[in-house]
Amino acid sequence: LDSGEELRADAVIFGIGVRPNTELAQKAGLKIGEKRGIWVDRYMRTSDENVFAVGDCAEKTDFFTGQPSALRLASIATAEARIAGANLFKLKRANKGVIGVFATKVGDLVVGMAGMREKTAREAGFDVVVGTMETVDKHPGSMPGATPLKVKLVFHKDSGKLLGGQACGGVTVGELVNVIAALIQSGMTADEIATFQMGTHPALTASPIAYPLVNAAEIALKQM
């Protein structure tokens, strides 16, 4: 520490963030965005239409608000690369903005989220309702290896559209938040999620009568 005191630890985690490397872009006279990234349009073109930028150096736009975003993830970069690659000779794909999809594993616990949290949605001015569901990721719950699973979904009260979701439990959470991300980007409503058809298997998923996304949506619908 600055005081000279030494602390013993099993691990040290540095959370220092990232800063886009825009030195070359600035030398080339390209526009820089509010979040210090290289400004790009929805086709990943910079202020020079013959130059494209993707990845951590490129500015991001929030999917929900249209405002600049500081999100930088490998999954975002690869999506941007697919958009830019398709647009090199003819504009075919547009970037709808970043929603943020995360998952991590600490010991046996997996946590993940996609889109907005309840707090950030309210701070952005959305009137929201929330549905939560607790179940297990196999059925019946006595199946070997069954793990408790909890899901929370955040919906826009007026439109019914899904704004975000969080999950915690076992390894199934990693792909479950990807499903939540797909539902968000497709603009699905609570009613559509409550009636969408899913595939279930005793050794692989929650029960079809206790499927967390469907049941959380049903709970949210009662508040609309």
MARTORSE-803630 format. One line per field, with one value per residue: residue in three letters; x, y, z of N, C-alpha, C in turn. Coordinates in pm, whole numbers, plus 50000, padded with zeros to 5 digits. Each point is the difference from the previous one (the first is absolute). Example, Ala and Ser with C-alpha at 12.3 -4.5 7.8 and 13.67 -1.06 7.14 Angstrom:
BEGIN
vovo = (ala / ser)
n.c1 = (51319 / 49965)
n.c2 = (49431 / 50105)
n.c3 = (50780 / 49928)
ca.c1 = (49911 / 50082)
ca.c2 = (50119 / 50119)
ca.c3 = (50000 / 50006)
c.c1 = (50090 / 49923)
c.c2 = (50120 / 50109)
c.c3 = (50000 / 50073)
END
This chain:
BEGIN
vovo = (leu / asp / ser / gly / glu / glu / leu / arg / ala / asp / ala / val / ile / phe / gly / ile / gly / val / arg / pro / asn / thr / glu / leu / ala / gln / lys / ala / gly / leu / lys / ile / gly / glu / lys / arg / gly / ile / trp / val / asp / arg / tyr / met / arg / thr / ser / asp / glu / asn / val / phe / ala / val / gly / asp / cys / ala / glu / lys / thr / asp / phe / phe / thr / gly / gln / pro / ser / ala / leu / arg / leu / ala / ser / ile / ala / thr / ala / glu / ala / arg / ile / ala / gly / ala / asn / leu / phe / lys / leu / lys / arg / ala / asn / lys / gly / val / ile / gly / val / phe / ala / thr / lys / val / gly / asp / leu / val / val / gly / met / ala / gly / met / arg / glu / lys / thr / ala / arg / glu / ala / gly / phe / asp / val / val / val / gly / thr / met / glu / thr / val / asp / lys / his / pro / gly / ser / met / pro / gly / ala / thr / pro / leu / lys / val / lys / leu / val / phe / his / lys / asp / ser / gly / lys / leu / leu / gly / gly / gln / ala / cys / gly / gly / val / thr / val / gly / glu / leu / val / asn / val / ile / ala / ala / leu / ile / gln / ser / gly / met / thr / ala / asp / glu / ile / ala / thr / phe / gln / met / gly / thr / his / pro / ala / leu / thr / ala / ser / pro / ile / ala / tyr / pro / leu / val / asn / ala / ala / glu / ile / ala / leu / lys / gln / met)
n.c1 = (50083 / 49940 / 49938 / 50027 / 49874 / 50035 / 49919 / 49981 / 50009 / 49896 / 49933 / 50048 / 49888 / 50049 / 49924 / 50084 / 49913 / 49945 / 50093 / 49913 / 50071 / 49992 / 50123 / 49996 / 49880 / 50050 / 50110 / 49905 / 49972 / 49987 / 49868 / 50014 / 49941 / 49883 / 50000 / 50060 / 49896 / 50040 / 49952 / 49889 / 49951 / 49873 / 50074 / 50048 / 49946 / 50124 / 50052 / 50093 / 49905 / 50125 / 49982 / 50014 / 49929 / 50061 / 49936 / 50094 / 50059 / 49891 / 49936 / 49931 / 49885 / 49934 / 49966 / 49987 / 50106 / 50085 / 50034 / 50112 / 50066 / 50040 / 49899 / 50090 / 49956 / 50062 / 49888 / 50013 / 50131 / 49971 / 49895 / 50076 / 50091 / 49899 / 49962 / 50119 / 50030 / 49874 / 50046 / 50108 / 49919 / 49910 / 49927 / 50025 / 50090 / 49911 / 50074 / 49927 / 50128 / 50072 / 49980 / 50116 / 50080 / 49982 / 50101 / 50001 / 50106 / 49946 / 50098 / 49894 / 50008 / 49899 / 50042 / 49890 / 50014 / 49888 / 50042 / 49889 / 50059 / 49926 / 50110 / 50081 / 49904 / 49983 / 50131 / 49978 / 49909 / 50032 / 49869 / 50047 / 49982 / 50002 / 50053 / 49990 / 50089 / 49972 / 50093 / 50008 / 50126 / 49942 / 49935 / 49951 / 49978 / 49953 / 50000 / 50092 / 50067 / 49873 / 49992 / 49986 / 49893 / 50050 / 49886 / 50046 / 49880 / 50048 / 49875 / 49988 / 49947 / 50028 / 50118 / 50037 / 50087 / 50076 / 50044 / 49985 / 50103 / 49987 / 50105 / 49975 / 50102 / 49976 / 50066 / 49874 / 50040 / 50118 / 49928 / 49950 / 50110 / 50055 / 49917 / 50026 / 50128 / 49975 / 49936 / 50100 / 50098 / 49918 / 50012 / 50024 / 49870 / 49952 / 49897 / 50086 / 50072 / 49888 / 49991 / 50130 / 50028 / 50026 / 50123 / 49950 / 50086 / 49956 / 50094 / 49926 / 49871 / 49952 / 49905 / 49926 / 49959 / 50133 / 49982 / 50119 / 50035 / 49932 / 50036 / 50123 / 49981 / 49949 / 50098 / 50083 / 49937 / 50001 / 50114 / 49964)
n.c2 = (49881 / 50117 / 49947 / 49905 / 49995 / 49878 / 49959 / 49892 / 49940 / 49921 / 50111 / 50065 / 50070 / 50031 / 50099 / 50018 / 49917 / 50053 / 50037 / 50042 / 49925 / 50131 / 49973 / 49885 / 49977 / 50049 / 49929 / 49909 / 50073 / 49878 / 50006 / 50056 / 49894 / 50012 / 49869 / 50089 / 49936 / 49930 / 50117 / 49925 / 49981 / 49977 / 50042 / 50057 / 50098 / 50043 / 50114 / 49912 / 50010 / 50023 / 50041 / 49873 / 49998 / 49902 / 49939 / 49980 / 50022 / 49931 / 50113 / 49986 / 49947 / 50050 / 49872 / 50033 / 50076 / 49933 / 49998 / 50073 / 49889 / 49967 / 49923 / 49910 / 49911 / 49883 / 49966 / 50121 / 49984 / 49873 / 50045 / 50098 / 49904 / 49924 / 50105 / 50037 / 49872 / 49993 / 50112 / 49926 / 49923 / 49969 / 50105 / 49899 / 50029 / 50017 / 50077 / 49917 / 49988 / 50033 / 49875 / 49939 / 49898 / 49961 / 49921 / 49954 / 49930 / 49993 / 49911 / 49959 / 50129 / 50001 / 50121 / 50053 / 50088 / 50051 / 50108 / 50065 / 50050 / 49958 / 50017 / 49946 / 49909 / 50000 / 49994 / 49912 / 49995 / 49871 / 49989 / 49927 / 49875 / 49922 / 49895 / 49928 / 49905 / 49914 / 49923 / 49886 / 49978 / 49908 / 49899 / 49942 / 50077 / 49876 / 50046 / 49905 / 50084 / 49987 / 50121 / 50066 / 50057 / 50122 / 50050 / 50115 / 50036 / 50099 / 50044 / 50060 / 50070 / 50108 / 49967 / 49962 / 50078 / 49895 / 50052 / 49897 / 49926 / 49940 / 49920 / 49910 / 49917 / 49896 / 49907 / 49961 / 50076 / 49948 / 49895 / 49992 / 50066 / 49909 / 49911 / 50050 / 50000 / 49879 / 49975 / 50062 / 49947 / 49899 / 50077 / 49884 / 49984 / 50039 / 50042 / 50048 / 50046 / 50042 / 50020 / 50034 / 49925 / 49927 / 49954 / 49894 / 49967 / 49892 / 49953 / 50084 / 50003 / 50117 / 49969 / 49949 / 49949 / 49997 / 50020 / 50040 / 50001 / 49890 / 49938 / 50047 / 49971 / 49884 / 49994 / 50041 / 49913 / 49939 / 50065 / 49956)
n.c3 = (50000 / 49974 / 50106 / 49911 / 50042 / 50035 / 49905 / 50072 / 49883 / 49981 / 49971 / 49896 / 49998 / 49880 / 50040 / 49899 / 49939 / 49892 / 49915 / 49909 / 49918 / 50001 / 50039 / 49934 / 50057 / 50112 / 49978 / 49975 / 50108 / 50053 / 49998 / 50120 / 50056 / 50064 / 49971 / 49922 / 49948 / 49896 / 49963 / 50007 / 49877 / 49972 / 49895 / 50109 / 49925 / 49986 / 50047 / 49969 / 49908 / 49966 / 50125 / 50037 / 50112 / 50065 / 50098 / 50092 / 49883 / 49966 / 49976 / 50113 / 49957 / 50102 / 50007 / 50127 / 50024 / 49922 / 50129 / 50002 / 49976 / 50123 / 49963 / 50043 / 49911 / 50013 / 50065 / 50055 / 50023 / 50029 / 50070 / 50050 / 50018 / 50040 / 50072 / 50046 / 50021 / 50043 / 50058 / 49985 / 49930 / 50095 / 50036 / 50083 / 50095 / 50100 / 50076 / 50075 / 50036 / 50107 / 50044 / 49976 / 49974 / 50126 / 50028 / 50124 / 50037 / 50121 / 50006 / 50066 / 50034 / 49913 / 49966 / 49951 / 49902 / 49953 / 49933 / 50031 / 50109 / 50102 / 50073 / 49907 / 49991 / 50131 / 50015 / 49901 / 50098 / 50005 / 49979 / 50101 / 49960 / 50107 / 49940 / 50110 / 49978 / 50096 / 49948 / 49934 / 49962 / 50076 / 49946 / 50114 / 50105 / 50010 / 49874 / 49980 / 50075 / 50042 / 49944 / 50114 / 49945 / 49996 / 49954 / 49956 / 49958 / 49923 / 50012 / 49881 / 50098 / 49928 / 49949 / 50123 / 49934 / 49976 / 50115 / 50082 / 50036 / 50117 / 50014 / 50093 / 50002 / 49919 / 49930 / 50018 / 50101 / 49963 / 49963 / 50123 / 50039 / 49920 / 50055 / 50121 / 49961 / 49952 / 50114 / 50063 / 49926 / 50027 / 50109 / 50058 / 50012 / 50117 / 49928 / 49912 / 50101 / 50058 / 49868 / 50011 / 49895 / 50108 / 49986 / 50060 / 50095 / 50065 / 49920 / 49925 / 50030 / 50037 / 50085 / 49902 / 50116 / 50007 / 49868 / 50045 / 49871 / 49974 / 50112 / 49981 / 49871 / 50038 / 50088 / 49904 / 49921 / 50117 / 49973 / 49880)
ca.c1 = (49917 / 50075 / 50054 / 50109 / 49948 / 49989 / 49886 / 50011 / 49880 / 50011 / 49991 / 49980 / 49927 / 50008 / 49885 / 50044 / 49928 / 50072 / 49990 / 50022 / 50123 / 49955 / 50111 / 50009 / 49879 / 50012 / 50099 / 49936 / 49895 / 49867 / 49923 / 50001 / 49870 / 49992 / 50062 / 50141 / 50020 / 49989 / 49858 / 49954 / 49856 / 49940 / 50060 / 50138 / 50085 / 50048 / 49968 / 50044 / 49917 / 50083 / 50071 / 49912 / 50063 / 49926 / 50071 / 50012 / 50036 / 49884 / 49895 / 49880 / 49872 / 49912 / 49886 / 49874 / 49988 / 50065 / 50107 / 50132 / 50019 / 50139 / 50013 / 50098 / 50008 / 50041 / 49880 / 49958 / 50098 / 49981 / 49877 / 50033 / 50082 / 49910 / 49926 / 50092 / 50040 / 49889 / 49972 / 50118 / 49972 / 49861 / 49942 / 49904 / 49967 / 50006 / 50021 / 49886 / 50047 / 50046 / 49913 / 50081 / 49968 / 50112 / 49985 / 50126 / 49990 / 50080 / 49976 / 49892 / 49892 / 50007 / 49909 / 50002 / 49895 / 49992 / 49918 / 49992 / 49954 / 49883 / 50042 / 50043 / 49882 / 49926 / 50082 / 49990 / 49867 / 49901 / 49910 / 50024 / 49948 / 50101 / 49955 / 50108 / 49963 / 50101 / 49972 / 50125 / 50032 / 49962 / 49874 / 49966 / 50111 / 50081 / 50094 / 50140 / 50062 / 49906 / 50051 / 49902 / 50011 / 49914 / 49996 / 49926 / 49979 / 49955 / 49919 / 49942 / 49859 / 49908 / 50007 / 50013 / 50124 / 50106 / 50113 / 50120 / 49980 / 50114 / 49983 / 50109 / 49980 / 50107 / 50061 / 49898 / 49980 / 50078 / 49921 / 49869 / 50006 / 50002 / 49859 / 49941 / 50050 / 49928 / 49864 / 50006 / 50030 / 49885 / 49889 / 49889 / 49925 / 49976 / 49899 / 50062 / 50092 / 49919 / 49939 / 50091 / 50021 / 50137 / 50026 / 50045 / 50042 / 50026 / 50141 / 50064 / 49932 / 49890 / 49874 / 49920 / 49901 / 50073 / 50109 / 50015 / 49970 / 49855 / 49931 / 50033 / 49920 / 49861 / 49992 / 50006 / 49874 / 49897 / 50021 / 49982)
ca.c2 = (50119 / 50126 / 50021 / 49908 / 49877 / 49887 / 49913 / 49868 / 49963 / 49882 / 50047 / 50143 / 50025 / 50139 / 50046 / 50135 / 50045 / 50007 / 50126 / 49973 / 50051 / 50074 / 50085 / 49996 / 50063 / 50145 / 50047 / 49994 / 50101 / 49942 / 50054 / 49921 / 50011 / 50047 / 49903 / 49993 / 49905 / 50053 / 50012 / 49919 / 49999 / 49868 / 49903 / 49991 / 50092 / 50115 / 50128 / 49978 / 49886 / 49894 / 49938 / 49937 / 49973 / 49905 / 49956 / 50089 / 50137 / 50065 / 50051 / 49916 / 50066 / 49917 / 49942 / 50047 / 50146 / 50067 / 50084 / 49935 / 49898 / 49964 / 49854 / 49944 / 49857 / 49924 / 49963 / 50119 / 50023 / 49904 / 50038 / 50117 / 49956 / 49938 / 50109 / 50074 / 49914 / 49990 / 50131 / 50054 / 50029 / 50044 / 50008 / 49891 / 49978 / 50117 / 49972 / 50048 / 50049 / 49898 / 49977 / 49951 / 49863 / 49956 / 49883 / 49962 / 49886 / 50011 / 49872 / 49927 / 50093 / 50074 / 50114 / 50063 / 50097 / 50057 / 50120 / 50091 / 49963 / 50078 / 50134 / 50081 / 50027 / 50110 / 50121 / 50044 / 50055 / 49898 / 49948 / 49857 / 49896 / 49895 / 49865 / 49912 / 49859 / 49909 / 49861 / 49926 / 49990 / 49868 / 49961 / 50067 / 50059 / 49894 / 49948 / 50023 / 50118 / 50112 / 50120 / 50109 / 50100 / 50117 / 50091 / 50126 / 50068 / 50139 / 50037 / 50134 / 49981 / 50047 / 49920 / 49858 / 49944 / 49961 / 50093 / 49937 / 49884 / 49945 / 49861 / 49941 / 49857 / 49915 / 50034 / 50033 / 50145 / 50059 / 50005 / 50058 / 50146 / 50021 / 49994 / 50127 / 50101 / 49983 / 50048 / 50147 / 50054 / 49972 / 50085 / 49918 / 50050 / 49903 / 49906 / 49911 / 49911 / 49908 / 49899 / 49947 / 49856 / 49963 / 49857 / 49962 / 49861 / 49984 / 50009 / 50118 / 50128 / 50007 / 49940 / 50089 / 50073 / 50091 / 50057 / 50129 / 50118 / 50004 / 50029 / 50137 / 50087 / 49991 / 50078 / 50141 / 50036 / 50029 / 50136 / 50094)
ca.c3 = (50000 / 50001 / 50134 / 50023 / 50059 / 49908 / 50026 / 49939 / 49925 / 49914 / 49861 / 49981 / 49877 / 49955 / 49923 / 49962 / 49883 / 49873 / 49927 / 49857 / 49939 / 49882 / 49955 / 49854 / 49945 / 50016 / 49903 / 49868 / 49997 / 50020 / 50112 / 50124 / 50067 / 50138 / 50089 / 49959 / 49892 / 49864 / 49964 / 49887 / 49979 / 50025 / 49908 / 50047 / 49926 / 50076 / 49934 / 49861 / 49963 / 49945 / 50112 / 50098 / 50130 / 50083 / 50119 / 50115 / 49961 / 49938 / 50088 / 50009 / 50023 / 50082 / 49928 / 50056 / 50008 / 49888 / 50051 / 49999 / 50104 / 50028 / 49998 / 49908 / 50021 / 49882 / 49925 / 49926 / 49893 / 49891 / 49930 / 49920 / 49887 / 49901 / 49936 / 49914 / 49890 / 49904 / 49942 / 49932 / 49859 / 49989 / 50134 / 50019 / 50140 / 50087 / 50142 / 50077 / 50128 / 50094 / 50116 / 50111 / 50042 / 50082 / 50087 / 50063 / 50091 / 50122 / 50065 / 49932 / 49970 / 49875 / 49994 / 49869 / 49973 / 49866 / 49996 / 50113 / 50133 / 50041 / 50042 / 49886 / 49917 / 50063 / 49987 / 49861 / 49980 / 49967 / 50103 / 49981 / 50088 / 50014 / 50031 / 50045 / 50008 / 50055 / 49964 / 49986 / 49858 / 49950 / 50061 / 50126 / 50073 / 50063 / 49900 / 50037 / 49942 / 49988 / 50067 / 50010 / 49894 / 50023 / 49885 / 50017 / 49873 / 50014 / 49884 / 49989 / 50036 / 49896 / 49877 / 50033 / 49945 / 50093 / 50005 / 50055 / 50085 / 50073 / 50041 / 50077 / 50022 / 49951 / 49871 / 49899 / 50000 / 49892 / 49877 / 50029 / 49979 / 49855 / 49958 / 50042 / 49907 / 49874 / 50021 / 50005 / 49868 / 49914 / 50042 / 50049 / 50115 / 50107 / 49954 / 49901 / 50071 / 50080 / 49914 / 49899 / 50012 / 50034 / 50010 / 50134 / 50020 / 50144 / 50038 / 49941 / 50023 / 50097 / 49956 / 49914 / 50080 / 50089 / 49921 / 50067 / 49918 / 49980 / 50125 / 50040 / 49914 / 50048 / 50125 / 49963 / 49933 / 50100 / 50051 / 49889)
c.c1 = (50088 / 50065 / 50122 / 49956 / 49986 / 49884 / 50021 / 49868 / 50026 / 49996 / 49979 / 49936 / 50009 / 49877 / 50023 / 49929 / 50087 / 49983 / 50029 / 50131 / 49961 / 50110 / 50008 / 49881 / 50008 / 50100 / 49941 / 49885 / 49860 / 49935 / 50006 / 49870 / 50010 / 50070 / 50144 / 50028 / 49992 / 49851 / 49969 / 49849 / 49948 / 50053 / 50148 / 50097 / 50042 / 49957 / 50056 / 49931 / 50079 / 50079 / 49898 / 50077 / 49911 / 50082 / 50012 / 50034 / 49880 / 49898 / 49878 / 49876 / 49909 / 49876 / 49869 / 49980 / 50057 / 50114 / 50135 / 50015 / 50148 / 50021 / 50103 / 50021 / 50044 / 49879 / 49945 / 50092 / 49977 / 49873 / 50025 / 50082 / 49915 / 49920 / 50090 / 50041 / 49894 / 49977 / 50114 / 49970 / 49858 / 49940 / 49888 / 49951 / 50015 / 50014 / 49885 / 50040 / 50032 / 49901 / 50080 / 49953 / 50123 / 49967 / 50137 / 49974 / 50096 / 49974 / 49897 / 49886 / 50026 / 49898 / 50011 / 49888 / 50005 / 49910 / 50003 / 49965 / 49879 / 50039 / 50037 / 49883 / 49919 / 50077 / 49994 / 49860 / 49892 / 49915 / 50000 / 49919 / 50098 / 49932 / 50118 / 49948 / 50117 / 49958 / 50131 / 50023 / 49986 / 49865 / 49982 / 50125 / 50090 / 50099 / 50143 / 50056 / 49907 / 50048 / 49890 / 50028 / 49902 / 50012 / 49917 / 49992 / 49941 / 49930 / 49959 / 49849 / 49906 / 49998 / 50002 / 50130 / 50102 / 50117 / 50127 / 49965 / 50128 / 49969 / 50118 / 49966 / 50120 / 50046 / 49898 / 49976 / 50072 / 49922 / 49863 / 50002 / 50013 / 49859 / 49930 / 50042 / 49926 / 49856 / 49995 / 50016 / 49887 / 49878 / 49881 / 49939 / 49982 / 49899 / 50058 / 50096 / 49923 / 49941 / 50096 / 50030 / 50148 / 50013 / 50052 / 50039 / 50036 / 50145 / 50067 / 49938 / 49903 / 49875 / 49923 / 49892 / 50067 / 50117 / 50017 / 49966 / 49850 / 49928 / 50030 / 49919 / 49854 / 49982 / 50002 / 49869 / 49891 / 50012 / 49977 / 49853)
c.c2 = (50125 / 50026 / 49914 / 49868 / 49892 / 49911 / 49867 / 49964 / 49875 / 50039 / 50150 / 50022 / 50148 / 50033 / 50143 / 50052 / 50003 / 50139 / 49972 / 50061 / 50067 / 50087 / 50007 / 50071 / 50152 / 50059 / 50003 / 50100 / 49947 / 50058 / 49904 / 50026 / 50044 / 49907 / 49968 / 49895 / 50068 / 50004 / 49914 / 50015 / 49859 / 49892 / 49976 / 50084 / 50115 / 50128 / 50005 / 49872 / 49884 / 49926 / 49947 / 49978 / 49906 / 49969 / 50108 / 50143 / 50078 / 50043 / 49908 / 50085 / 49905 / 49958 / 50065 / 50151 / 50074 / 50091 / 49927 / 49905 / 49967 / 49849 / 49955 / 49854 / 49932 / 49964 / 50118 / 50022 / 49905 / 50030 / 50120 / 49962 / 49936 / 50106 / 50074 / 49918 / 49989 / 50130 / 50058 / 50042 / 50049 / 49998 / 49898 / 49988 / 50128 / 49956 / 50061 / 50058 / 49886 / 49985 / 49953 / 49863 / 49945 / 49869 / 49969 / 49889 / 50020 / 49875 / 49922 / 50091 / 50073 / 50113 / 50064 / 50099 / 50044 / 50122 / 50079 / 49929 / 50086 / 50143 / 50087 / 50032 / 50116 / 50131 / 50056 / 50052 / 49900 / 49966 / 49849 / 49915 / 49884 / 49867 / 49915 / 49858 / 49920 / 49857 / 49922 / 49974 / 49860 / 49966 / 49848 / 50050 / 49899 / 49938 / 50027 / 50124 / 50118 / 50117 / 50104 / 50107 / 50113 / 50095 / 50123 / 50068 / 50138 / 50041 / 50147 / 49986 / 50037 / 49910 / 49850 / 49939 / 49970 / 50097 / 49934 / 49880 / 49957 / 49857 / 49958 / 49855 / 49921 / 50042 / 50034 / 50150 / 50065 / 50012 / 50063 / 50152 / 50032 / 49995 / 50131 / 50111 / 49993 / 50051 / 50152 / 50056 / 49976 / 50084 / 49924 / 50059 / 49890 / 49895 / 49901 / 49902 / 49895 / 49887 / 49943 / 49853 / 49971 / 49848 / 49967 / 49853 / 49985 / 50020 / 50130 / 50133 / 49992 / 49938 / 50097 / 50076 / 50095 / 50062 / 50146 / 50122 / 50017 / 50042 / 50141 / 50100 / 50001 / 50084 / 50149 / 50047 / 50038 / 50142 / 50106 / 50041)
c.c3 = (50000 / 50134 / 50029 / 50061 / 49893 / 50043 / 49929 / 49932 / 49917 / 49852 / 49999 / 49864 / 49967 / 49915 / 49956 / 49876 / 49875 / 49939 / 49854 / 49951 / 49867 / 49940 / 49847 / 49937 / 50010 / 49902 / 49859 / 49988 / 50018 / 50126 / 50119 / 50075 / 50145 / 50099 / 49958 / 49893 / 49864 / 49963 / 49878 / 49986 / 50019 / 49907 / 50032 / 49917 / 50091 / 49929 / 49858 / 49954 / 49939 / 50108 / 50100 / 50130 / 50079 / 50125 / 50106 / 49963 / 49947 / 50105 / 49995 / 50024 / 50076 / 49922 / 50043 / 49987 / 49880 / 50042 / 49993 / 50119 / 50014 / 49998 / 49897 / 50035 / 49871 / 49914 / 49919 / 49880 / 49882 / 49921 / 49910 / 49877 / 49891 / 49925 / 49901 / 49878 / 49892 / 49925 / 49916 / 49856 / 49976 / 50140 / 50015 / 50144 / 50080 / 50145 / 50079 / 50135 / 50095 / 50115 / 50122 / 50046 / 50072 / 50070 / 50059 / 50100 / 50116 / 50083 / 49922 / 49957 / 49868 / 50006 / 49862 / 49985 / 49855 / 50007 / 50129 / 50130 / 50035 / 50035 / 49881 / 49908 / 50057 / 49986 / 49859 / 49966 / 49963 / 50122 / 49984 / 50097 / 49995 / 50030 / 50040 / 50013 / 50055 / 49969 / 50008 / 49852 / 49942 / 50061 / 49991 / 50073 / 50069 / 49902 / 50046 / 49929 / 49983 / 50086 / 50010 / 49895 / 50029 / 49883 / 50036 / 49864 / 50025 / 49871 / 50005 / 50020 / 49887 / 49877 / 50026 / 49954 / 50109 / 49989 / 50051 / 50085 / 50066 / 50040 / 50086 / 50028 / 49955 / 49861 / 49892 / 49989 / 49882 / 49871 / 50023 / 49978 / 49852 / 49943 / 50037 / 49905 / 49866 / 50011 / 50000 / 49859 / 49900 / 50037 / 50056 / 50127 / 50103 / 49954 / 49899 / 50066 / 50080 / 49916 / 49896 / 50029 / 50023 / 49999 / 50138 / 50003 / 50147 / 50041 / 49957 / 50040 / 50117 / 49939 / 49910 / 50078 / 50099 / 49924 / 50041 / 49917 / 49981 / 50127 / 50051 / 49919 / 50045 / 50127 / 49969 / 49937 / 50099 / 50054 / 49892 / 49985)
END
